[in-house]
């Protein structure tokens, strides 16, 4: 995907204060909208501000930083993967811990993961831009494309709300209050789920008509047509899924209006076909229109090939990323994301461990399942731990730092975790530490990687899933699924039946999109979050012990809590207290 080099999407306002050309005079109350949109430079600056407030960045961020708007992103001090069966944050101060213990509510949700007011801040900025860009001194084609960027970003923020809350208040204009008579106009109630989906989809269609397929290299990272197609495709996949596309709600609801806010009120298999078509449109755009977007196939070694996607901002698989966070992000990215003190130099890393529950999704490199026959509490030779994990496929090796391997491959420095108490490598739950995203992050001055909003691989998997549920062509399903497997030298699957393929597609999706904040929402939209071992019940790891003959044991480290009301987030109490927002069921 093409990325902004001129101004990274999320650093454009926070990092570039030294860029006199763009930020000679910050937008403030001293500058009118007429002043801004009379100037090309100030108009562009305003558009970058829309990007900075209406993009999705899901790496954890420093809680005391001046950029408080970024509190919206990630689980507090960690990633949302640590609130699923994918991972665990060893430090108990994270937002993920609240989710895992069930200790969250409408009163405090904003401390743990999500602050909806920042979505609406981004929406407001987008609406200001949309309503004023026609005044700017650009050509009609340029103005249409810039307006389309803001329309897309406004839709993205509505999706960010929808996937957590269901139907939301749709804000498609600048809200103004100059007198008491204006107050009713800004009291916007929740729309139905269907209306929310339609608004996002229609916005994507509108944006796609004016967005280019690519930009000149100095504008890499700006929103292209493929991003609008991607948001539409993901939205329709979610809308077709069991959580929303069902005759019955995830919890009993007596109020018909509320029932319509939390999902469609009927099951319609046609929604799967519509989702399949939308996701195929992304693949067709990449192949036939983009001129650049394709699955990354570089690097001879499949481990390096997969790893490169998440550390190289110029990989053409990435349709949209969210840029960098800001000047205070890097030190805390290291603290929150890297293992022990291999990189971090402090004494309180978060230590994200990859669970044994999730490890079992990975096949061996030959395409067969690993034999996991360990009994809880029984000691097994450390050599077995190394053999079994070492046999797992390339995406595991690229994503997980396990004991007995190098952190920086090729250096010859091997870490046996049971010998590394001084580096705090014994403080984790799972089979090893998260490695994905982290190659090349060597100290607190290293730039954090960009968060990938859309990459092409997702849409092969989306297409396979939707087509399977729509009883589509078995050949097309397998082509989409096996294209992803073959990229990392994994043997292809063969078609069996719809139910079996559903499980294979979900497994492949878990592995390919691991830790990218898909599974947290996938297990919700599939309505399997309450299944034992997913977001409920026992979470397991392989506990190492040193000595003359080192060993490992299967160990349950946590019993997690789930309640079906958690399928959707609660609206904050402060929003409910307004009197015109209806709370989600159970909260």
N, C-alpha and C positions, 0 to 999 in steps of 0.2 A: 504494500500500500504506500501511497505517497504521503509524505508527512511535511509539516511546515518546518522549513529551515529558517525562513525569514523571521518567524515568531512562533515558537512552540505554543500550541493552543492554550495551555494553562499557565504558561510563564509569561505570556505576552504582556500582562499588566503587572505581575509581581516581580519579574526578573529584569525587565528591560527599562527600568527607570533611568538608566544611563543613556538610553537611546534617544538623543535629543530630537531626532526627526519625528519619532512617533509619540513621545511623551513630553514634549517641551512644556505643555500646559495641561495638567490632568483635568479630566472632566470634573466639574464641580458646580456648585450653585451659582458661581459667577459666570458660567458659560451657558447660554441658552441652547435649546435644540436647534433653533434657526442658525446659530453660530456654528454648531457642530456640523450640520448637514449642508452648510454652504462651503465647506472645505473638504477636499478629497482626503487629506491626511487625517483630519478629525473624524470623518465618517469611517475611514478604515479603522482608526483607533477604537471607535465605538463598536464596530463589528468584532474586533479582537476581544473587547470586554464582554460581548455576548458569548463568545467562545469560552472565555474564562469562567463565566458563571453558569453556563448551560452545557457543560461537558461532564462526562462520567469518568471519574478516576477512583479506583477501588483499592489502591494500596493504602496502608495505614498512614496517618499523618500525626505530627506532633500536637498534642492536646493544648499546649500553652503558646502555640505560635500566633503571630499577629494575624495571619490569614484565617480567621475563625470560620469563614465560609466553607473551608475545606473540611470542617468537622463532619460534614455530610458523608464523607467518603470512607469506605471500608468499615469493618467492625472496629471499634475503638482499640487502638494499639495493635491490631492484627488484621488478618484478612478473613472474609466470611467463610472460607473453606474450613476454618477452625471451629465453626458452628455446624458442621456437617460431619458425616462419616469419613470425609477426606482427611481431616487433620485435627490436631489439638494444639492449643497454645498452653505451654507449660506454666507460664506466669498466670496467676489467678486474677490479675487486675484487668483483663481484657473484656471487651464487649461480648466476645464469643462465650465467655464463661457465664454471663447472664442468660444467654440463649440456652446453653447446655443444661443449666440448672432450673430453667423455667422461671427465673427470677427477674421478669421484666413485665412492664405494664404500660397502660396509656399515660401514666404519670412520668415515666422515666425512659421510654423508648429512645428518646433523642440523645441520651448519653451513650447508647450502646452501638448504634449503627446509622440511624437515618434521621435527618432533620428536614422535613418537608418544606420548611420556609425557604430553604436555599434553592429548591426546585422552582418555587414561585418567584424568587428573585431573578433567576435565569429567564423564566417565562416573561417577566415584566420587561427585562432588558431586550429580549427578542421582540416583544410587541412594540416597544419604543422604536426599535430599528425598522421593523416592518412598516410602521405607520409614517415614517419620516424619510425613508431612503429615496423616495421619488423626488425629493427636493434637491438631492445631491448632484454635483456636476460630473456625472458619469454618463456613458452612453446608455441607451435603453436596454441593450443586451447585458451590460455590466450590472445595471441596477436590478434587473430581473434575477440574475445569478446570485447577487449578494442578498437580495430579499429571500431567495430560496434557501440560502444557508441559514438565515435566521428562522425561517419556517421549519426547517429540519430540526434545528436545535430546540425550538419550542416543543415540537413533537417528541423529541428525545426525552425532555423533562417530563412530559405527560406520561410517557412509557415508564420512566423511572418510578413515578408515583403509582401507576396502574399495576405494575407487577407486584407491588407490596400491599396495595390498598384496595384493588378492584376499581370500581367506578369512582371517579374523582371530580372535583370542581374543574370544569374546563374554562380556561381563561384565554380568550382569543382576541383580546383588545386591551389597551391600556386603561386601567381603572383609575378614575379621578374622583376626588371628593373635595369640592369647594364650598359645599354648604350641606345642611342637614338633609335637604331634599335629594342629595346624591347618594346617601347611605344605602338605600335599598338596591341601587345599581351594583354595589360592590359585594352585596351579600349573595354570593353565588353558591347554590347548593350542589350537592353531589349529582353528577349525571349517572345514568345507568352504565353498567359495564359495556353493553353493546354500543351506546353512544360514545363512550370513551375510546373504544377500539376504532369505531368509524372515524372519529376525529383524527386519530393518529394516522390511520391508513390514508385518509383523504389528504392530509397534510403531506405525507410522503409522496403521494401521486403528484400533488401540486409542485412540490420541490423538485422532483425528478424531471419535470418538463423543462426546467430552466438551468439545471446544474450541468456543468461540463463533465466529461468522462475523465479528464486529467487536467493538471495545471502545469505551468512551467516549473522547473526544478526549484526555483527560489520560493515557490508557494506550496511546496509539498506539505501535506497535512490538512489542507483545506478540504471541505466536504465536497465530494464528488457524487455523481448520479448513483453510483453503486452503493453509497452509504444510505441514501434514501430508500433504495430497493431493499437493502439489508434490514433497516428498521421496520419496514412494512412486513417483510418476511418473518422476522422474529416475532413481531406483534401477532400476526395471524397464526403462527405455530402455537403461541401461548393461548390464544383465544380458542383454538381447536382442542386443547388438552383437557383431560378429565376434570381438573379443578374448576374450570369455567364452562366447559361444554358438557352439561349434564342435566338430566331431568331433576336430580335432587341436589340440594346444596350440601356443602361439606359439614354444615351444622344445621339443625332444624331452625327455620326462620318462618315466623307467622306473618310478618309484614310483607306484602307483595312488592312494595317499592324497594325495601331493603334487599329482598331476594334478587331483584333485577340489578341492584348495585354490585352484588358480589359475583355475578356470572350470568350467562345466558339462562333463561328459564326453561330451556329444553335442550335435548341432545340432537344435534344435526350432523350426520356423517359428512355432509357436503362441506362443512368447515375444514375438514382434513384435506379435501381435494383443493380447495381454495388456497390453503396453506402450502400444499405441495407446488401448485403453480407459482405462487409468489417466491418460493425458495428456488425453484428452477429458473426463474427470471434473473436471480442474482448470478447463478452459474452461467447462464447465457450471456449476461452482460459482461462478465469477466472474460469469457472466451471470445465473444464476437464484437464487443463494443469498446472495452476499456483500453485495449492496446498495451496493457501492462500487467493486469492482475491475474495471478496464477498461483497454484500451490508451490511453495518453495521446494526445490529439488536439489539445491546445492549441497556441498560437502559429501565426501565419499562415505564417511562413516554415518550410519543412520542416527546414532546418538547425537553427534554434532549437528546433523541436519535438523533434527527436531529442536534442539537447544537453541540454534541460531535464530529461530523465529522470534524468540522472546528477548533477545539481546541486541538484535540488529535492526535499527529503526528504518532501514531501507529495504527490508524484505518485501517483495511485491505481493505477498499473500495478504498483507494487512490492508484492509479497506479503510479503516479509520482507527486512529488511536487518540488518546486524550492528552498528549503532550507531557510535560514535566510539571511538577507541583509548585515549586517555589524555592526560595533561597534557604529556608530552614528545614527542608524535607530530607536532605540526604543523610545527615547524622542519625536521624530517628528512623529512617528507612533501614539503615544498617542495624540499629538496635532491635527493631521490631521484626525484621525478616531473616537475618543471617544467624547461623548456629553458634551458640556459645560465644567464645571470644576468639574464634578463628579469624574473624574480621573485626567485630566490635571490640572496643578496648575498655568498656565499662564492666560493671559487676552485676547488671540486672537485665540480661537479654530476655526476650519473650520466648524464644525457642519453639518454633513451629515444628511439631512432629507429625509424620505421616502415619496414619493408623494402620494396624493390621487388617481391620475391616476393609479398608480401601485397597490395600496391597493385593488382596485376593482377586480384585478385578483384572489385574495384569496377568496375561499369559506368559508362558516361556517364549523365548525367541523363535522356537520352532512352531508356535501356534497351538501347542497343547497346554493344558492346565497344569500348574504346579501342584504337587501333592503336599497339602497342608494337613498333616495328621497329628500335630502336636496336641498333647493333653495339658490342660491348665495346671501349672504348678510343677510339672516334671522338667528336670534339667536335661538339656540336650547339648551336644558338643558345638562349640562356637563355629567349627568348620562347617557344620550343617547350615547354620545361619548364613554364612558367607556364600556357600554353594547355592542355596535355594534363592536368595536374593540376587546373586550374580547371574543366575540363569534367566531372570525375567527380561522382558523385551526392552528394546531401546528407549521407549518413552519413560519407563521406570528409571533406567539408569540416568537419563537426562534430568529427571524430576526429583530424585531422592538421593540424598547423601547418607549412605549407610556405613556402619562401622566396618573397618578393614579396607576402605577405599580412600582415594585422594580427594581432597576438597578442590584443589586446582590440578586437574588432570595433566599428567606429563611432568610434574615436579618431582615425583618419587616420594613425596611426604605422605605417608599413610597414617590415618587416624583410627586407632582402636579405642572406642569410646570409653570402655571401662578403665582405660589407663589415662584418661584425659579429664579428671576431676578439676584440675587447675584451669583448664579451658572451659569448664562448665558444660562439657559435652556429655556428661552423665545425666543432665537435667532435661529430659524430654520424655514424652509419652508417644509410643508408636514403634515403628521399625527403624526409623532414621529421621533425618531432618529434611525439610523442604530445600531443594536445590534449584528448582525451576525459577526463572527470572533472574538468577543471582550470579551467573558467570560473569566475571570481570568486575564485580563489586568488591573492591579490595580494602576500602577504608571509608571513613565518614565524608571524605571529599569526593568520592565517586558519585557520578550522577545516578539517581534511581532510574530504572527503565521506564519506558512509557507504558501506560495501561492500554491494552488493546481492547477497543470497543467492539470492533467487528473484524474477523479474519475469515478468509474464504472457506477454510476447512469446516467451520460451523455450518455452512449452508449446504454442503454435501450431506452432513449428518441430519440437519433439519429436513432436507428433501427426502432422504431415506426413511426417516421416521414418519413424516406426513404421508408419503406414498404407501408405506406399509399399512398404515391405519385406514387409508382410502381404498385398500385392495387394488393397488396399482400394479404395474408391470413388475414381475419378480426380477426380470433382467435389469431394469432401471434401478431397482432397489439395490441389487448387488453391485452394480457398477459404481453407484455413489458410495456405498459402504466400503468396498474394496479399494477404491481410489485412495481413501484415507489410510487404509492398512498398508497398501503397497508402498506408499511414500516412505514408510519407516521399515521397509523390507519384511513386513509381516505377511504370512501366507493368507490367501483369500478365503473368505467364507463361501459356503454354498447355500443356496436357498433351501429352506425346509418347509415351514409353515408360518402363518402370521404371528401366532403367539410366541414361537421360538425366536423368530426374527426380531420381535419387539424386544426381547431380553438381550439379544446380541447387539442390537442398535443402541440400546441404553448402556450396555457395558462399554461398547466402543466409544460412545459419547463421553462417558465418565473418564476414560483413559485419555482420549485425545484432548479434551477440554479441561483436564484436571486443574484445580486451583485457580481457574479463571473466572470464578463466580457464576458458573452455569449450574453446577449441581445443587447449590443452595436453593435455587428457584426451580430447577428441574424436578427434584423430589417433591416439591410442593405441587407443581402443575400436574404431575403424574398421580398425585394423592397417595404417595407411598412414604411420606416423611415419618408417619407413625409406625411403620414397620420396624420390628425389633432389629437393632443393629444399624439403622439408617440415621434417624435423628432421635431415636428413643432406645433406651436399654444399654447393654454393655458395649463399651469401646475397649479395644484390646491393643496390646503392643507386645513386642518381644524384648523382655528385660534381660540385659547382659550382666554377667558377673565375671570378674577376673580370677586370678589365681594361677596355679601351675597348669591347670587344664580349664581354660575359660568355657563358660556355658551360656545358654540362653533359656528363658522360660516364657511360655505364653502366659500373659498376665492381663487381667481386666483392671484398667486404671480408672474407669469412670462409669457411672450409671447415669445416662442422660434422660432428660424429662421431655415429654411431648404432650401437648393438648391440641385437639383438632382446631380450636379457635386460632391457633398459631399459623394456620394456612394463609391467613391474611393478617397484616399488622393492624394494630389499633390506631385510630386517629388520636392525636395528642389531646389530653384533657382540655388544654387551652383552646383547641379548635372546637371541641364539642360544646364548650361553654359559650360559644358564640350563639348557639341556639338554632342554627339552621344546617348544621352538619350532622348526619346520622352515623352513629358508631357502628363498627363492624360487629357481627354476632359474637357473643361470649366475653366481650371486653367491657 
